[in-house]
Each structure stands twice: as structure tokens, then as C-alpha cells.
Amino acid sequence: MFYDTRGILDTDRCPLPQLILLSFVSTYTGVYSGSTLSNYVAGLRAWHLLHGRPWLIDADTLKATIEGVARLAPPSSKCPQHAPFTPDIISLFKSQLNLDSPLDAAIFACTTICFWCIARLGEFTIPSINAFNPAKHITRSCISQVVDRNSFTVWKFHLPQTKTSQNTGHGESVQCACQDGPSNPIAALKNHLCINAVTPDKHLFSWSHPTSKKRCPLSKRELTN
């Protein structure tokens, strides 16, 4: 549509000239956010690469243009800020759970570990019950204890795959330690392991289904619901 409304000939459309792309980006100043336009540009670049066409756009010029557009993005293009997730919220969350329940114990342990490790829920949970893969998802055997430079014991969790290390093949490790109060992640983890008796080869937050007694890896959907 952008080409058609400006009478740009088919022969001038591919490979995409830099001037036309910058004109396209600038046209939507005050309409879309910088991230939205960056996604549009990424799609155009991917199309060129997929079809073996040269990408003739100077990266620095494009970046400066998108940054300029981003500064003029309308307020409606941005999500409002949310209140921070705090230990007090975790304490309130705990008061609504039954930590003698296999599922609740797993959910609370996962929540506190993710919070104090500053990790994504998707890195400690799985997308669906049938999607568990020990090569990608954390298991009971991925836990270890180390001593930091202040001689405090720290719990280390090796994540076989994270959002930023999907293609590295070695994953990443995150750590947390005991905390005072109801949001103590180590106390929550020990309770979960006691209730659910997770074996080394199972998903770290596997829980025992009360009816089938089957071991179910904790999915993100189960936790957020």
C-alpha cells in the first residue's frame, strides 16, 4: 500500500532503496512506537535475506531515524507501567496457598525462586505438560550449592536453555540465597522437594497429581492461572 499510494514502480521496490525505507519509517512518526517500526523493518530485512536479495540499508542511518521516531511516539503506543512485584506480594500470595498441596507447593517454590533469581517464569517452567525436555528444561539435578566470597551458602540453578542462550548449547546459571520472611525461596524449595519427592531426572518443579499420582512438570499456564 505504501508503494502504491506513492506511485513507486515495481522495479524500484526490490532491493529496497534506503531513501524509500527511511521515508516509510518517517511517515509513521507520531503513529507507531519505535519498537513497532523496528519490527516492521526486521520483517522487510528477513524477506530480503530469505529471497537472496541484497539489503542496502545503512544500519547507523536507520537506527538514528527509528530513534527519532521513537521519541515522538504517541502515549497510546506504550503500555502503562505496572506496580513492582515485591516480597509483600509474595507473602500475600503465600497466604492464599496450601503448601501441603503438591501443586501449591510447586507453584510457590517456583514463584519465589524466579523472583529472587531475577529469572523469567518461562525459564523455570515448561510451555505445556507434554513438552518437557531435560535438554531444554531445568531438572532436579541442575541444583547445586556454592559458597560466595562472603562465605555465605548460595543455591545455584543451571538453566539448560534461556531466552538469550537458545543457540549457545550451554545455557546459563542463576543464583539466590536464603531470605528472611515468608518469601524465603530456599524454605519454599525444600518444602516442595519434601512434598513432591522430585527425582534427579524430573523437571525441578514436578508435582504429584492427587488423582492419577502421575508426575506432572509445572507449566507456565498452570502457574499463572
C-alpha positions as a LaTeX table, in Angstrom:
\begin{tabular}{lrrr}
\hline
Residue & $x$ (\AA) & $y$ (\AA) & $z$ (\AA) \\
\hline
Met1 & 0.00 & 0.00 & 0.00 \\
Phe2 & 2.85 & 2.41 & 0.83 \\
Tyr3 & 4.35 & 1.82 & $-2.62$ \\
Asp4 & 1.03 & 2.10 & $-4.42$ \\
Thr5 & $-0.09$ & 5.36 & $-2.79$ \\
Arg6 & 3.21 & 6.97 & $-3.78$ \\
Gly7 & 3.37 & 5.60 & $-7.31$ \\
Ile8 & 6.62 & 3.71 & $-6.78$ \\
Leu9 & 7.39 & 1.44 & $-9.72$ \\
Asp10 & 7.84 & $-2.30$ & $-9.25$ \\
Thr11 & 11.41 & $-2.03$ & $-10.49$ \\
Asp12 & 12.22 & 0.37 & $-7.66$ \\
Arg13 & 10.80 & $-1.80$ & $-4.90$ \\
Cys14 & 13.39 & $-4.56$ & $-4.60$ \\
Pro15 & 16.03 & $-4.42$ & $-3.42$ \\
Leu16 & 14.56 & $-1.79$ & $-1.14$ \\
Pro17 & 16.26 & 1.61 & $-1.60$ \\
Gln18 & 17.36 & 3.30 & 1.61 \\
Leu19 & 15.54 & 6.54 & 0.82 \\
Ile20 & 12.22 & 4.74 & 0.43 \\
Leu21 & 12.66 & 2.81 & 3.69 \\
Leu22 & 13.54 & 5.97 & 5.62 \\
Ser23 & 10.52 & 7.68 & 4.06 \\
Phe24 & 8.34 & 4.76 & 5.15 \\
Val25 & 9.62 & 4.93 & 8.74 \\
Ser26 & 9.29 & 8.73 & 8.91 \\
Thr27 & 5.73 & 8.61 & 7.59 \\
Tyr28 & 4.57 & 6.92 & 10.77 \\
Thr29 & 6.13 & 9.44 & 13.15 \\
Gly30 & 3.65 & 10.02 & 15.97 \\
Val31 & 1.60 & 6.99 & 14.93 \\
Tyr32 & 3.57 & 3.91 & 16.00 \\
Ser33 & 6.19 & 3.24 & 18.65 \\
Gly34 & 9.84 & 2.76 & 17.76 \\
Ser35 & 9.65 & $-0.95$ & 18.62 \\
Thr36 & 6.73 & $-1.48$ & 16.24 \\
Leu37 & 8.58 & 0.16 & 13.38 \\
Ser38 & 11.72 & $-1.81$ & 14.23 \\
Asn39 & 9.69 & $-5.00$ & 13.89 \\
Tyr40 & 8.37 & $-3.87$ & 10.51 \\
Val41 & 11.91 & $-3.18$ & 9.31 \\
Ala42 & 13.13 & $-6.53$ & 10.66 \\
Gly43 & 10.41 & $-8.24$ & 8.63 \\
Leu44 & 11.50 & $-6.44$ & 5.47 \\
Arg45 & 15.13 & $-7.37$ & 6.06 \\
Ala46 & 14.20 & $-11.01$ & 6.73 \\
Trp47 & 12.26 & $-11.10$ & 3.43 \\
His48 & 15.31 & $-9.82$ & 1.55 \\
Leu49 & 17.61 & $-12.39$ & 3.15 \\
Leu50 & 15.15 & $-15.22$ & 2.59 \\
His51 & 14.89 & $-14.41$ & $-1.11$ \\
Gly52 & 18.59 & $-13.77$ & $-1.61$ \\
Arg53 & 18.18 & $-10.07$ & $-2.25$ \\
Pro54 & 20.79 & $-7.54$ & $-1.06$ \\
Trp55 & 19.98 & $-5.37$ & 1.96 \\
Leu56 & 21.24 & $-1.93$ & 1.02 \\
Ile57 & 20.33 & $-0.06$ & 4.19 \\
Asp58 & 22.97 & 1.67 & 6.31 \\
Ala59 & 22.48 & 0.43 & 9.86 \\
Asp60 & 23.55 & 3.67 & 11.59 \\
Thr61 & 21.27 & 5.85 & 9.48 \\
Leu62 & 18.32 & 3.53 & 10.05 \\
Lys63 & 18.97 & 3.41 & 13.79 \\
Ala64 & 19.09 & 7.21 & 14.05 \\
Thr65 & 15.84 & 7.52 & 12.13 \\
Ile66 & 14.00 & 4.98 & 14.27 \\
Glu67 & 15.30 & 6.58 & 17.47 \\
Gly68 & 13.99 & 9.95 & 16.26 \\
Val69 & 10.59 & 8.45 & 15.50 \\
Ala70 & 10.53 & 6.68 & 18.88 \\
Arg71 & 10.90 & 9.99 & 20.74 \\
Leu72 & 7.73 & 11.24 & 19.07 \\
Ala73 & 5.71 & 8.07 & 19.68 \\
Pro74 & 2.18 & 8.74 & 21.00 \\
Pro75 & 1.42 & 7.84 & 24.64 \\
Ser76 & $-1.19$ & 5.36 & 23.39 \\
Ser77 & 1.57 & 3.26 & 21.82 \\
Lys78 & 3.08 & 2.43 & 25.20 \\
Cys79 & 1.70 & 0.19 & 27.91 \\
Pro80 & 1.19 & 1.87 & 31.29 \\
Gln81 & 3.71 & 1.00 & 33.99 \\
His82 & 2.67 & $-1.64$ & 36.47 \\
Ala83 & 3.38 & $-1.67$ & 40.18 \\
Pro84 & 6.55 & $-3.66$ & 41.02 \\
Phe85 & 6.35 & $-7.25$ & 42.20 \\
Thr86 & 7.58 & $-7.23$ & 45.83 \\
Pro87 & 8.18 & $-9.69$ & 48.69 \\
Asp88 & 4.98 & $-8.40$ & 50.29 \\
Ile89 & 3.02 & $-9.57$ & 47.26 \\
Ile90 & 4.67 & $-12.99$ & 47.53 \\
Ser91 & 3.69 & $-13.12$ & 51.20 \\
Leu92 & 0.08 & $-12.32$ & 50.27 \\
Phe93 & 0.24 & $-14.94$ & 47.55 \\
Lys94 & 1.50 & $-17.49$ & 50.07 \\
Ser95 & $-1.42$ & $-16.83$ & 52.40 \\
Gln96 & $-3.80$ & $-18.00$ & 49.66 \\
Leu97 & $-1.99$ & $-21.30$ & 49.07 \\
Asn98 & $-1.94$ & $-24.64$ & 50.83 \\
Leu99 & 1.74 & $-25.57$ & 50.93 \\
Asp100 & 0.84 & $-29.15$ & 51.85 \\
Ser101 & $-0.74$ & $-29.45$ & 48.40 \\
Pro102 & 1.69 & $-30.83$ & 45.78 \\
Leu103 & 0.65 & $-28.27$ & 43.14 \\
Asp104 & 0.62 & $-25.28$ & 45.50 \\
Ala105 & 4.00 & $-26.27$ & 46.93 \\
Ala106 & 5.49 & $-26.42$ & 43.41 \\
Ile107 & 3.90 & $-23.13$ & 42.38 \\
Phe108 & 5.10 & $-21.23$ & 45.44 \\
Ala109 & 8.62 & $-22.65$ & 45.19 \\
Cys110 & 8.84 & $-21.71$ & 41.52 \\
Thr111 & 7.48 & $-18.21$ & 42.17 \\
Thr112 & 9.95 & $-17.42$ & 44.93 \\
Ile113 & 12.93 & $-18.91$ & 43.07 \\
Cys114 & 12.15 & $-16.91$ & 39.94 \\
Phe115 & 11.71 & $-13.73$ & 41.99 \\
Trp116 & 14.96 & $-13.94$ & 43.95 \\
Cys117 & 16.95 & $-15.26$ & 40.98 \\
Ile118 & 15.53 & $-12.45$ & 38.82 \\
Ala119 & 14.60 & $-15.05$ & 36.22 \\
Arg120 & 11.79 & $-15.42$ & 33.71 \\
Leu121 & 8.94 & $-17.77$ & 34.57 \\
Gly122 & 9.37 & $-19.40$ & 31.18 \\
Glu123 & 12.92 & $-20.43$ & 32.11 \\
Phe124 & 11.81 & $-22.40$ & 35.17 \\
Thr125 & 8.53 & $-23.75$ & 33.80 \\
Ile126 & 7.55 & $-25.52$ & 30.59 \\
Pro127 & 5.09 & $-24.41$ & 27.88 \\
Ser128 & 2.83 & $-27.47$ & 28.32 \\
Ile129 & 2.78 & $-30.69$ & 30.34 \\
Asn130 & 3.82 & $-32.83$ & 27.37 \\
Ala131 & 6.64 & $-30.50$ & 26.30 \\
Phe132 & 9.19 & $-31.40$ & 28.99 \\
Asn133 & 12.67 & $-31.94$ & 27.57 \\
Pro134 & 15.59 & $-32.32$ & 30.01 \\
Ala135 & 17.93 & $-30.91$ & 27.37 \\
Lys136 & 15.96 & $-27.64$ & 27.46 \\
His137 & 14.27 & $-27.52$ & 30.86 \\
Ile138 & 15.66 & $-27.48$ & 34.38 \\
Thr139 & 15.68 & $-30.75$ & 36.30 \\
Arg140 & 16.26 & $-31.66$ & 39.96 \\
Ser141 & 19.88 & $-32.48$ & 39.12 \\
Cys142 & 20.51 & $-28.89$ & 37.96 \\
Ile143 & 20.68 & $-27.61$ & 41.55 \\
Ser144 & 23.94 & $-27.15$ & 43.43 \\
Gln145 & 25.22 & $-25.18$ & 46.39 \\
Val146 & 28.22 & $-22.87$ & 46.29 \\
Val147 & 29.88 & $-20.54$ & 48.78 \\
Asp148 & 30.23 & $-16.89$ & 47.82 \\
Arg149 & 33.14 & $-14.57$ & 48.66 \\
Asn150 & 31.49 & $-13.66$ & 51.97 \\
Ser151 & 31.29 & $-17.34$ & 52.97 \\
Phe152 & 27.51 & $-17.47$ & 52.54 \\
Thr153 & 25.88 & $-20.52$ & 51.01 \\
Val154 & 24.18 & $-19.75$ & 47.72 \\
Trp155 & 21.91 & $-22.04$ & 45.73 \\
Lys156 & 22.81 & $-22.29$ & 42.07 \\
Phe157 & 20.33 & $-23.27$ & 39.36 \\
His158 & 21.61 & $-24.28$ & 35.94 \\
Leu159 & 19.13 & $-23.46$ & 33.15 \\
Pro160 & 19.90 & $-25.63$ & 30.09 \\
Gln161 & 18.28 & $-23.05$ & 27.84 \\
Thr162 & 17.22 & $-19.43$ & 28.34 \\
Lys163 & 15.66 & $-16.79$ & 26.13 \\
Thr164 & 19.09 & $-15.31$ & 25.43 \\
Ser165 & 21.06 & $-18.57$ & 25.17 \\
Gln166 & 18.85 & $-20.78$ & 22.99 \\
Asn167 & 21.56 & $-21.39$ & 20.43 \\
Thr168 & 24.66 & $-21.48$ & 22.62 \\
Gly169 & 24.30 & $-25.08$ & 23.76 \\
His170 & 25.45 & $-24.45$ & 27.32 \\
Gly171 & 22.67 & $-22.45$ & 28.97 \\
Glu172 & 23.14 & $-20.15$ & 31.94 \\
Ser173 & 23.14 & $-20.32$ & 35.73 \\
Val174 & 21.29 & $-18.14$ & 38.22 \\
Gln175 & 21.61 & $-17.97$ & 41.99 \\
Cys176 & 19.74 & $-17.00$ & 45.11 \\
Ala177 & 20.16 & $-17.36$ & 48.87 \\
Cys178 & 18.03 & $-17.70$ & 51.97 \\
Gln179 & 15.91 & $-14.65$ & 52.77 \\
Asp180 & 14.14 & $-13.52$ & 55.89 \\
Gly181 & 10.37 & $-13.70$ & 55.99 \\
Pro182 & 7.63 & $-15.66$ & 54.19 \\
Ser183 & 9.17 & $-15.21$ & 50.74 \\
Asn184 & 12.28 & $-17.25$ & 51.59 \\
Pro185 & 12.95 & $-19.18$ & 48.35 \\
Ile186 & 15.06 & $-21.91$ & 49.92 \\
Ala187 & 12.42 & $-22.77$ & 52.51 \\
Ala188 & 9.83 & $-22.90$ & 49.72 \\
Leu189 & 12.07 & $-25.11$ & 47.60 \\
Lys190 & 12.81 & $-27.53$ & 50.44 \\
Asn191 & 9.09 & $-27.79$ & 51.21 \\
His192 & 8.33 & $-28.52$ & 47.56 \\
Leu193 & 11.03 & $-31.20$ & 47.33 \\
Cys194 & 9.74 & $-32.79$ & 50.53 \\
Ile195 & 6.10 & $-32.80$ & 49.39 \\
Asn196 & 6.76 & $-33.92$ & 45.82 \\
Ala197 & 9.96 & $-36.03$ & 46.21 \\
Val198 & 11.31 & $-34.97$ & 42.82 \\
Thr199 & 13.90 & $-37.37$ & 41.37 \\
Pro200 & 17.08 & $-36.08$ & 39.65 \\
Asp201 & 15.82 & $-36.70$ & 36.09 \\
Lys202 & 12.45 & $-34.96$ & 36.53 \\
His203 & 11.52 & $-31.35$ & 36.00 \\
Leu204 & 12.57 & $-29.38$ & 39.06 \\
Phe205 & 9.03 & $-28.27$ & 39.84 \\
Ser206 & 7.27 & $-31.54$ & 39.03 \\
Trp207 & 4.27 & $-32.18$ & 41.23 \\
Ser208 & 2.26 & $-35.28$ & 42.05 \\
His209 & $-1.27$ & $-35.24$ & 40.64 \\
Pro210 & $-3.67$ & $-36.06$ & 43.52 \\
Thr211 & $-5.84$ & $-38.40$ & 41.43 \\
Ser212 & $-3.57$ & $-40.10$ & 38.92 \\
Lys213 & $-0.44$ & $-39.82$ & 41.11 \\
Lys214 & 1.39 & $-39.05$ & 37.89 \\
Arg215 & 4.38 & $-36.70$ & 37.97 \\
Cys216 & 3.47 & $-33.52$ & 36.11 \\
Pro217 & 6.08 & $-30.92$ & 35.18 \\
Leu218 & 4.95 & $-27.43$ & 36.13 \\
Ser219 & 3.74 & $-25.45$ & 33.12 \\
Lys220 & 3.71 & $-21.68$ & 32.94 \\
Arg221 & $-0.01$ & $-21.77$ & 32.31 \\
Glu222 & $-0.60$ & $-23.83$ & 35.46 \\
Leu223 & 1.35 & $-21.29$ & 37.49 \\
Thr224 & $-0.22$ & $-18.12$ & 36.07 \\
Asn225 & $-3.77$ & $-19.45$ & 36.19 \\
\hline
\end{tabular}
